[in-house]
Amino acid sequence: MLPKGILVISVFLIFSAALSAQQGDVGLSVVTSPIGAEVFIAGDKVVSGISPVNFQQGFEGNYNVRVKMDGYETYKSSMFFRNGVPGSLNITLKPKTRFKAFSRSFFIPGWGQAYTDHKFKGSLFFLATAGALASFLIADADYDDKANLYDEYLNRYNGMTSIDDKSQFYPILAEARKDAYDAETIRRVTIGATVAVWGLNLLDILFFFPEKNVESRTNGLSLVPDLEQGGGRLVLSHRF
């Protein structure tokens, strides 16, 4: 028979191994396609990693899952985890496309740039378009006021029967007509500026959309012995 001390130690080691194995099964594994995405899980606990990744922590309750990678749409989901129950996620990320970016910028200038993670450039296009549009609205209102004033003066001028009255009023009418003409010119300029900024926003998406055509994958890490100098070297192999 085994001594009591050895028996107690053996039982303790067996129990610890079983407990460790059980704890290793309650984690969460996340695999993405393509690999190498950033994984964020937030709830009572906050963890992150690069896929494929295995989180050994036990999760209990509602958690927000977010997976992000350059060139792909961010994956967002809300999930419920039960403590003691192992989980796994297999997520396929959708690539960002030129068409989706163009469609966004067509309706809201700068939205397509923000979609492709060029948020600063998108903000510039949005603010420039908003500023040009605001200038047009102001110029349009000013033109309406001056055009209405000119029409009023013109009707008054046409209603005059005295040549002297017309002669005295004509400079006022001419000044009102000039003001209305200048206001119309400014309005056209603001229309052109708005269209130009909106068009540049679309051209930027068409010609400077960030392409993500090349994807590299890690096949493996191997140790190659050096028979001449001794030792060895690590070789990281890739597939393109």
C-alpha positions in Angstrom: 0.0 0.0 0.0 1.1 3.6 -0.7 2.0 5.8 2.2 -0.8 8.2 3.1 1.3 11.3 2.1 1.9 9.9 -1.4 -1.7 9.0 -1.7 -2.9 12.5 -0.7 -0.5 14.1 -3.2 -1.6 11.8 -6.0 -5.3 12.5 -5.4 -4.5 16.3 -5.3 -2.6 16.1 -8.6 -5.4 14.1 -10.3 -8.0 16.6 -9.1 -5.9 19.6 -10.2 -5.4 18.1 -13.7 -9.1 17.4 -14.0 -10.0 20.9 -12.9 -7.5 22.4 -15.3 -8.9 20.4 -18.2 -12.4 21.4 -17.3 -11.4 25.1 -17.2 -9.7 24.8 -20.5 -13.0 23.6 -22.0 -15.1 26.6 -20.9 -13.3 29.2 -23.0 -14.1 30.6 -26.3 -12.4 30.0 -29.6 -12.7 32.6 -32.5 -11.7 31.8 -36.0 -12.1 34.3 -38.8 -11.7 34.2 -42.6 -9.3 35.7 -43.4 -7.2 35.2 -40.4 -5.4 38.0 -38.6 -8.4 40.0 -37.6 -8.7 41.9 -34.4 -11.2 40.4 -32.0 -12.8 42.4 -29.2 -15.2 40.9 -26.6 -16.8 43.2 -24.1 -19.2 42.6 -21.2 -18.5 41.8 -17.6 -15.0 41.1 -18.9 -13.1 42.8 -21.7 -10.7 40.7 -23.8 -9.1 41.0 -27.2 -6.8 39.1 -29.5 -5.8 38.3 -33.1 -7.6 35.5 -34.8 -7.4 32.6 -34.6 -7.5 33.0 -30.8 -8.6 31.0 -27.8 -9.9 32.9 -24.8 -9.5 30.7 -21.7 -11.7 32.9 -19.5 -15.2 31.8 -18.6 -17.9 34.1 -20.0 -21.3 34.5 -18.3 -24.1 36.8 -19.6 -24.4 39.1 -22.6 -21.3 40.2 -24.5 -20.7 42.4 -27.5 -18.4 40.8 -30.1 -16.6 43.0 -32.6 -14.1 41.8 -35.3 -12.2 44.3 -37.3 -9.6 44.0 -40.1 -8.4 46.5 -42.7 -10.2 46.2 -46.0 -13.1 44.4 -44.5 -16.4 45.4 -43.0 -16.4 45.3 -39.2 -18.4 42.4 -37.8 -20.6 43.3 -34.8 -22.8 41.0 -32.8 -24.3 40.5 -29.4 -24.1 37.1 -27.8 -25.1 35.3 -24.6 -22.6 33.0 -23.0 -23.2 30.4 -20.2 -20.5 29.8 -17.7 -19.0 26.3 -18.0 -20.2 25.9 -21.6 -17.4 26.1 -24.2 -18.1 28.2 -27.3 -16.7 28.8 -30.7 -17.2 31.4 -33.4 -16.4 31.1 -37.1 -16.7 34.4 -38.7 -16.4 35.3 -42.4 -15.6 38.9 -42.9 -17.1 40.7 -45.9 -14.6 42.7 -48.0 -15.2 46.4 -48.5 -16.0 47.2 -52.2 -15.7 50.2 -54.4 -19.4 50.0 -55.3 -20.5 50.2 -51.6 -18.1 53.1 -51.0 -19.3 54.9 -54.1 -23.0 54.4 -53.1 -22.4 55.9 -49.7 -20.5 59.0 -51.0 -23.2 59.5 -53.7 -25.8 60.2 -51.1 -23.6 61.7 -48.3 -20.2 63.1 -49.4 -17.4 61.7 -47.2 -19.4 58.7 -46.1 -17.5 56.4 -48.6 -14.2 57.7 -47.4 -15.1 57.0 -43.8 -16.3 53.5 -44.9 -12.8 52.8 -46.2 -11.3 54.0 -42.9 -10.2 57.4 -44.3 -12.2 59.3 -41.7 -10.2 62.5 -41.8 -10.6 62.8 -45.6 -14.3 61.9 -45.3 -14.8 64.7 -42.7 -13.1 67.2 -45.1 -15.4 66.2 -48.0 -18.4 66.3 -45.8 -17.6 69.7 -44.3 -16.6 71.2 -47.7 -19.9 70.0 -49.3 -21.9 71.2 -46.3 -20.2 74.6 -46.5 -20.8 74.9 -50.2 -24.4 73.9 -49.8 -24.9 76.4 -47.0 -23.4 79.1 -49.2 -25.8 78.3 -52.0 -28.8 78.5 -49.7 -27.7 81.9 -48.4 -26.9 83.1 -52.0 -30.2 81.7 -53.2 -32.2 83.6 -50.5 -30.3 86.8 -51.2 -31.0 86.5 -55.0 -34.7 85.9 -54.3 -34.9 89.1 -52.2 -33.0 91.2 -54.8 -34.9 89.8 -57.7 -38.3 90.5 -56.0 -37.1 94.0 -55.2 -36.1 94.6 -58.9 -39.5 93.2 -60.1 -41.2 95.6 -57.7 -39.2 98.6 -58.9 -39.8 97.5 -62.5 -43.6 97.4 -62.0 -43.5 100.8 -60.4 -41.4 102.2 -63.2 -43.7 100.8 -65.9 -46.7 102.3 -64.1 -45.2 105.9 -64.2 -46.7 108.2 -66.8 -44.4 111.1 -66.4 -41.1 111.1 -68.3 -39.5 113.2 -65.5 -40.6 110.6 -62.9 -39.2 107.8 -65.0 -35.9 109.7 -65.5 -35.4 110.2 -61.8 -36.4 106.6 -60.9 -34.4 104.9 -63.6 -31.0 105.0 -61.8 -32.7 103.3 -58.8 -34.1 100.6 -61.1 -30.8 100.1 -62.8 -29.0 99.7 -59.4 -31.6 97.1 -58.3 -31.2 95.2 -61.6 -27.4 95.2 -61.1 -27.8 93.9 -57.6 -30.1 91.1 -58.8 -27.6 90.2 -61.6 -24.7 90.1 -59.2 -26.7 88.0 -56.7 -27.6 85.5 -59.5 -23.9 85.3 -60.5 -22.9 84.5 -56.9 -25.7 81.9 -56.7 -24.4 80.2 -59.8 -20.9 80.1 -58.4 -22.1 78.4 -55.2 -24.0 75.9 -57.3 -20.8 75.1 -59.2 -18.8 74.8 -56.0 -21.3 72.4 -54.5 -21.3 70.2 -57.6 -17.5 70.4 -57.8 -16.9 69.2 -54.3 -19.5 66.5 -54.6 -17.9 65.3 -57.9 -14.4 65.3 -56.4 -15.7 63.2 -53.6 -17.0 60.6 -56.1 -13.8 60.7 -58.2 -11.7 60.2 -55.0 -13.7 57.0 -54.3 -13.4 55.7 -57.9 -9.7 56.3 -58.4 -8.3 56.1 -54.8 -10.3 53.2 -53.4 -7.8 51.2 -51.2 -7.4 47.8 -52.9 -6.8 44.7 -50.8 -6.0 42.2 -53.4 -3.0 40.5 -51.9 -3.6 38.3 -48.9 -0.7 36.6 -47.2 -1.0 33.5 -45.1 1.4 31.9 -42.7 1.9 28.3 -43.5 4.1 27.4 -40.6 7.2 28.0 -38.5 10.0 25.5 -38.8 13.5 24.9 -37.4 16.1 24.1 -40.0 19.4 22.8 -38.6 22.7 24.3 -39.8 25.0 21.4 -40.3 28.1 23.5 -41.2 28.1 26.1 -38.4 25.9 24.2 -35.9 22.7 25.3 -34.3 19.9 26.1 -36.6 17.6 28.9 -37.9 13.9 29.6 -37.8 12.1 29.7 -41.2 8.7 31.4 -41.5 6.9 30.3 -44.6 4.2 32.2 -46.4 1.7 31.5 -49.2 0.6 34.4 -51.4 
